[in-house]
């Protein structure tokens, strides 16, 4: 992928305070901006559910900059008034088409908790204000466009469209919904990360090919009336059949799951009534390191659009402003994660030179305090494909790299990551480099060299290291796609020994998940007892959230593990989910009634009493947490003054 010189005004002119946003390098957001750039009609108009942040951690920024670098003019309509179709017309009709994205997050996940309660803030909106984007934003925006522009091509993309590209279970309506391509009225979906597919779409449209004929592009989903002109494909069960039989849906989902790889994946065709088919073409090929460097080196302004200054900016930006995206893709294979369907399992990386250049620019920011907050991606310590075969033949369709045990072909090697971190630490003005996007502790153990663990503990942890064992029950862990609990215990022991050797008092903070498929009340109690024995009550617990296109969500909807087609217990009711979550935080007085009910349902009244192993003291008896179990040395209850974020804030204040 090579970029031709952009024909619009340069984004590299010297900035002054009184210059307009477009002369400072931002893309046009209004007619005045277009006039200033001398553009009568844009090639593409990009409608997004987030505020406009021109930073490579935001998907719309990458796609728009990639198109701009290819010579296309792009305008942004951020968070249009979804109650008014005229809000879609502010930049006029584009020559080639509309692009539509809900934003960096799925709009339903952005709006609702796992308990289906409305969230009080939206981090991707100016000032964190809620209500600026609609539920099911892709559907709403595409339909708004269709109200005003009947024949203009509409291409949906981003994570919301990507994960709803075929029939999918929708947790918020508790129903199986059709492909978002049909519900939105869009012409195409560009799924996955989208740089290759959106460029191919643009070139085809520019060449005059009608969008209805773009049925062959990798990384896209189209709709057709007949399969006669579609190449080799796998026919999925018809949507009406899926509605009647959940087992059929589990079978269909697993076919999809096994065909996400760009090398081995087959074209899939999903039939709907009235001679309509939704066709998913194989995924895009992974980007080379040179292509990754080129994309992340485009002239992003690396901040929000100045129209948000009065509102105090965009809260989500503060989390990524001083972080580096070093990779994409993940071969971790967690059942509850949608990365397999979106970024894929083949890890792609940026070069050291690209990351160092970005870090050096970062250190010149006036508010940089010396701390790089993260160097990573979906999994921080993955710096290449898990084995050499993946570079040419892709991933194994029905096998995982790390689960249930590391594959014999796995190449567990942290040397490149160590070299990168050392170079970043050596930069002038850099005091500390943190790793916040998480590491896979089983991958660390699989590396025969312990140098990474030493470097991690010596330089990249500040009091606490957060890792994600998720659970302690091997039964639940098998459904989660995570290693057995003994693997986490081994990592915990090695982490403790390493810190003792280095003379550091640093602790592990485990992320835990409640009410995942496979977790009965018995397993939930076991997890609570584990927390008791550690003397640790998590401040935050992730209640399992059934988001589209994950193995876990398929289990939740069908009651079947699609990998084996065997039944699995699923905590479905919100009340049971509340009880399982409350058990992990049993020390919180607000949870007392739920914990008591849960223990009685599990037949564990023995845990209600005054003994040292009890979770709940009888009514009227005061709690004595210090007597409630034995605290291990390698895990401690998180204290606010010890969290990384607060350490940053206090140092910055000083």
N, C-alpha and C positions, 0 to 999 in steps of 0.2 A: 504494500500500500504506500504509494508515494503521493505527495501533495503538490499541486501546482500553485503558482504564486497567486495569492488573493488579489482581486482587481479593485476592491474597495479601499478606502483610506487606511493608511497604516495605523496599527495599534501601538506603535512604539514612539509616538511623538512625546516630547517633554510635557508633563502634566503641569497645569496651573490651576489654582483654586477656582477660578471663574470660568473654566472651560466646561462645555456640555459633556454629558455622559458618553455620547458617541465619539467625540473628539478625544476622550480619554480612553477609548478602546472598547467600550461596551457595544453590544449589538443593539439595533434600533428597537424601541418599544412603543413608538408613536410615530405619527405622520411627520411631525417636525424633525425627528431623527432621520427619517428617510430623506426628507428634503435636504437636510444638511449634508448627507452623504451623496446626494444626487441620484437617488434611486426612485424611479417612478413606480416600479412594481417589483416586489421581492420574489425570489425563486421559491423560498419556503417560508411559511409562517408556522412557528412552533408554539403550541398552546400547552402550558404546563400547570400543574396543580400546586407547585411550590412557588415561593418567591424566586426572583431571578438572582442567582448567585453564580458568578462566573469563576468557578473553581473546579478542578478536575475530580474532586470528590463528589460532584453533583452530575449525574448522568446527562441531563439536558445540556449542560455546559460542554461536555465532551462531544456530543453529537453535533451541536451547532458549530463548534469550532472545527471539527473534522470537515463538515460541509463547506464552511467558509474557506478552509485551506485548499479545498478542491475547486475554488472559484465561484461557489454559489453564494448568493446573498440570502441571509437568514434574519428574520425578525422574531422577537419573543413577545408573546402575550402571557404574562405570568398571572395566575389566579384571576381569570376573567370573572365577571359577575354571572354566575351560572343561572341566575333568574332572568337574565336579559340576553337574548340571542344577538342583539346588536353589539355586545361586548366582544364578539368574535370578529367583528368587521373593522376594528380600529386600524388595522394595517392593510386593509383591502384584500382582494383575492390574489393569492400567489400564482405565479406562472406555472409552477410544477406541482405543488400540493401543500396540504396541511400536515404537520407532524403533531401528534398528541401523546402526552405522557401525564400520568397522575402525579409524577414527581419521584423523589428518591425512595418514598415509602408507598406501600399499598394504602389507598385512601381509607379503607375500612380498618386496617390495623392502626393507621394514624389517628382515627377517630374514636376507636373503642378498645376497651381492655378485654382480657380473656373472659371476664365475667359479663361482657357485652354492655358495660357501663361507659357512658360518654366521657372522654378525656377532657380535662379542663384547659389544656394548652396544646398548641401546635408549634413545634420547634422550627418548622420550615416556613413559618409565616411571620411577617414583621411584628416584633414585640411579643411573639408567642400567642397571638390572638387566635381564637378558634372561629369557625364558621366561614372562613374565606374560601374553602373548597367544598364541593359536594361529596356525598357518599357516592361510591362507584364512579369516580371522576372520569375515567376513560369513556364510559357509556354516555355520561351527561355531556361532556365536551364534544364528542363526535356527533351526537344528535343535535347539539346547538349549531355546529357547522353545517349539518345537512339542512337545517331550517333555512339557512341563508344561501348556501352554495350547493346546489343539487348534484352537480357533476364533477366538482373539483376533487381530485384524488385526496384521500385521507389515509394516512399511515399511522397506526397506533404502535406505541413502543413503551419501554420502561418496564419496571418490575410488575406493575399491576396487570398490564396486557400480557406480558410474557408468561406469567403463571396461570393465566386464565385462557390460554390459547386454544385449549380443547375443553370438552365437557369436564366440569370440576365441581367438587363439593364446596358449597358456600356456607360457612359456619354461621354467619349473621342472619341468614334467612332459613337456615337448617334445611337446605334443599340442594338438589343437583341442578346446576345451571348450565345452559348452553355455552358454547364458545363465545367469548367476548366479541369476537369478530362479527357474529350474527347479532348480538344484542346492541352493539354500538353503531352498526351501519358503516364501519370503516371498510376500506378496500383491502388493506393488507395489515398484517402484524409483523413488525420487525422484532423478533424475540432474542433474548440473550443480551449481550453487551452492545451489539448493533452497529459498530463502526463499519464493518465490511458490508453488511446487508443494506444499510441506509445509503451508502455510497453507490452500490450497484443499482438500487432503486432510482436514485437521482440521475445516474447516467442513462438508464433505460428511458426514463421519462423525458429527459433532455433530448434523446434521440427520436422521440416521437412515438414510442411504443405505448399503446394504451395500457393503463394499469391493470385492466381485466386480463391481459395476456401475460402478466408477470406471475406465472404459476410455477416457476422453476428455480427461483433464487434461493440459495442456501440461507438459513437463518430467518426465513419468512414463513408466514402462514397465510394461505389464500382460500377463497371460496369459489367453487365451480359447480356447474349444473351437471356435468358429465365427467367421468374419469377416462374418457376415450383418449384424451391428449396428455394424460398424466403418465409419467414413466413408471417404472417398477415401484410398487407400493404394497404396504400391508394394510388390509382392510380391518378397521376396528369395529366393534359392535355398534349398532345403530343407537342413537341417543334415546329413542323411545324404549328400546330394550334395556338400556342402562337404568332408566327410571323404574322399570318393573323388577329388576333383579340386581341387588347390590353385589352379589358375587360376580356378575358380569362386569360391573364397574371395577372391582378389584382386579379382575383379569385384564381389562382394558388398561387400567392405570399401570400395571406392571409391564405391559408391552411398551407403553410410553417411556417408563423409567429405563428400560433396557435399550432404548433407541434415542438417547440424548447425546451420544458421542458423535462428533463430526466425521470420524473415520468409518465406524462400523454401523452407525445409525441408519435405519431405513426410513423412507418416506412413509408417512402415516396418513390414512384417509378415514375420516369419521363421518358416517352418513347421518343425515337428518331427513325429515320428511320433505315431500315436494321436490324430490330429485335435487337435493342440495348436499354438497360435501364440503367439509372443512379439511384442507390438505396442509399438513405440516411437512415442510421440506427439511432435510437433514440440517444440523446445526452448522454455523460458520466454523471454519478451521481456526485453530488458536493463532493468536498474533505472535510473530517473532519478537525477540527482544528489541530489535531495531525499530519495529513498528510501534511497540509499546513506548519506547523512548520518544519517538516522533510525536505520538499522540499526547503524551504528558508534557512535551516541550512546546506545545502550541501557545499562542499569546493570551493566556487567561489573565484576567485582571486580578484574580485571586482574592476577590472580596464580593460583597453584595453590591447591587446597583445603588447608586447614591440616593435614589428616590426613597430608600428605606431609612436614611440616616435619622430623620426626625422621630421615627418609631423606635429607635435604639438598635436597629439592625435585625439580623436573623439569628435566633438562639443556636440553631444547629451548626452554624458556621464556626462558632467558638470551639466546638469539639474537634474540628478538623484543621483549623487554621495553621497550627504548628505540628501537623502530622504528615507523614509521608506514606503514600500508597506504593508499596514495593512489589506487590503481586496481585493476581486475581485467579480465581478458580480454586477448588479445594477437593482433594481426594480423601478427606476425612470420612465422608459418607454417613454423617449423622442422619437418622431417620426423620427427625423433626425439622431439618433444614432444607430449604428450597434451592440451595446453590447448585445442586446437580442439574436442575431444570433451567437455571438462569445463567450462571457463569460457567458451569460445566466442571468436570473433575480434573481436567488437565491444567496444571499450574503454569501460568505465564508470568514472567518477571521483567522488571526494568533493570538496566545496567547500573553498576555502581556510579559511573560518571553522570548519568541522568539524575540519580537520586542526590548525589553530592551537589550538583549544580542547583537543584531545587532547594536543598537545605541551605546553601550559601545565600540564595535570594531571600530565604525565610529569615536568616539571621540579620538581614538589613532592615527588616520591618521595625518601625519605631517602638512597638510594644513587645518585641521579642525579649524575653527575660533569661534566655539561656537554656530553655528546656524544650527539647523535641518530644512531643507527647506520645508519638507512636511511630513505629516503622514496621509496616505489615500489610495485612489485608484480611481476607476471611480467616486465615490461620497465619500468624506472623512468621513462624519459622519454616514455612514451606518455600523453598527457593528453586523449585524445578519440578518436573514430572516425577512421579514416584518410582518409575523405572524407565529404562531406555526405550522399551517397546512402545510406550505411549507417544513418542515423538513422531512415529510413522504409522502405527497401527491403532492408536487410541487405547482406551481403557477396556478392561474386561467387562462385558455387558452384565454378567450375573455374579461377579465376584467383587469384593471390596479390597482395598489396599491395606487397611489397618484392622478390619473387623472380620471375624471374631479375634483373629490374631494377625500380626503383621505378615504380609505375603513374603514368601521366600525371595521374591524378586525385588522387594522394596529396597530402594537406595536411601537409607537414612543417613544424611550427611549435613551437618550444620556449618561446615567450614566456610562456605561462601557467605553465609549470613553473619558469621563471626567477623570475617574480614570487612564486610560492609559496616557493621556496627562500630568496629574499631576506627574506621575512616571517619565516620560521622562524629564520634567522640573527640577526634583530634582536630575538628574544625575550630577556628577561632570563634569566640563568643558562645560556644556550646558548653554548658556546664554538665548536662545530664541528658541521656537518651533513654526514654522509657519504652516499654513494650506493653501496650494496652489492648491490642486487638486479640491477644490470647495465643497460647501455645498448645500444641497437642502433647500432653505428658507422655502418652504411649509412644509417640514418635521420638521424643527425647530419650526415652529408655531404649528404643530400638537402635539408637546411634551407639556404636561400640566405643566411641570417644566421649569422655565426660567433660571435655573442655567447654562445651556450650553451657552446661549447667553451672560450671564455675563462673564463666563470664556473666551469665544471667544474674547469679546471686551477688557477684562482686560489683557490677556496674549498672544493672538495669531494673533493679527492684528497690522500692523505697518503703520498707516496712512490711508490705504485703504483696503477695503474688496471687492474682486471681486465676483460678483454673476451673474447668468444668467437668467434674466427674458425673454430675447430674443426679446420681442415685447410688444406693449401696446394695440394692437387691440385684443379683445377677440375672434374675428373670426379667426384671424391668429393663436392665441395661441391654439385654439381648434385643429387646424391642426398640430401644433407643439407638441401636447400632453403635454402642459404646463398649469399650473393653471391660472385662470383669473388674469387680471392686478391688481384687488383690493387686491389680496393676496400679491403680491409684495409690493404694497403701504402700507399694514399693517405691513409687515416685515420691510420696510424702516422706518416707524414711530417708531416701537419698537427698532430698532437698534439706531435711533437717540436719543430716550429717555434714553436708556441704557448708551450710551456714555456721555450724559449730566450728568447722575447720577454719572458716574465714573470720570467726569472731563476730558474726552478725546476728542480731536479734530480728529475724524476719520470719513471717508466718505465711501459711497458705490460707487463702479464703476460698472455699469451694462454692461454686454456683450449683444450686440444687433445683430440681424440677419436680413439681407435684402433679398428680393426676394424669400422668402419661398413660396411654394404652398399655395394659399389662399390670398396672398398679392397683391391686386391691387394697382394701383398708389394712390388711395384714402387712403389705409392703410399705404402706404409708406410715404405719406405727414403727416398723423397723427403721425407717429413715429418721423418725423422731427420736428413737432410742440412740441412734448414732450421734445425732446432734447433742443429746444429753451427755453421752460419754465424752464428747469433745468439750463440753462446757460452752457450747457455741449456739447462739440463736441468730440465724441469718436476719439481717435487716431487710433484705429483699429476697423474695422467692418467686421464681418464674412458674406460674401456673400454666400447664400445657395449653398452647394456643393453636387450634387447628386452622392453619393458613393454607391457601390453595397449593396443590402440587407437591405435597410431601408424603412420604410413606406413612408417617404417623397420622396424618389427616385421613388418608385412605383407611387406616385401621379404625380410626374414630368413627367414620361414617359407615363402614361395612361390617365392623366386628371381626374382620379377617386380616391376617398378616399377608399382604399380597405376594411376599416372597415365597411363602409356603402354602398359602391358602388354608391355613389352620385357624380355628377360632381364637380370638384374644379377648380378654376381659377389658371393657372400656368404661371408665367413670364418665358417664354422660351428663347426669343431672348437675345443675349449677350448685345445688346444695352439697352433693358429695364432693365436688371439686373444692368447695369452700372448706369442708371438713379436712380434706387431705392437706390443703395448704395450711390450715390452722395448726395441724399437728406439728409441722416443722417449726412453727413459731409458737409452741405451746406455752412459753413463758409469758407471752403477752396477755395481760389480764382481759383484754377485749375478746380474746379467743376462747375463754374458759368454757362457755356453753358448747361451742362447736367441738372442742377437744374432748369434753366429757361425753358428748353424744357419740363421737367417733370411737372412743375407747370402748364404750359399751357395745356398739355395733360389731367391733372387732373381737369381742369377748375378752378384752384385756382390762377388766376392772382391777386387776392386780397392780396396774400402774397408777391407780388412784389411791393415795395414802400418804403416810409420813416417812416411808422408808427412803433410803438414799437413792434407790433406782426408780422412784416414782416420777411420773411426769406431772401429775396434778395432785395437789394436796386437797384434803376434804374441805368442804365449804366451812368458812369461819377460821381456818388455819392459815397463818401467814406463810408466804413463800420464803424459802431460804435457798436461793440459787447456789450459794457457795457450797451447800451440802448436797446438791442435786446432781451427783455424778462427779467423775474425775476428769479434770482438764488435762489434755495432752499438750506436750511442749510445742509441737509444730503447728498448732492451730489455736488461734485466740479469737475471742469475740471482737469484731471490728469496732474500733473507737474512732470517733470523728477526727480527733487530732492526728490519727495515724493514716488516714486515707490519703492516697496519692494526690487527689484533687485538692484537698485542704492544705497539704504540704506545699503544693504549687502556689496556692492563693496566699498563704502566710508569707512565703518567701518573696512573692511578688509585692506584697504590701510593704515588706521591709525595704 
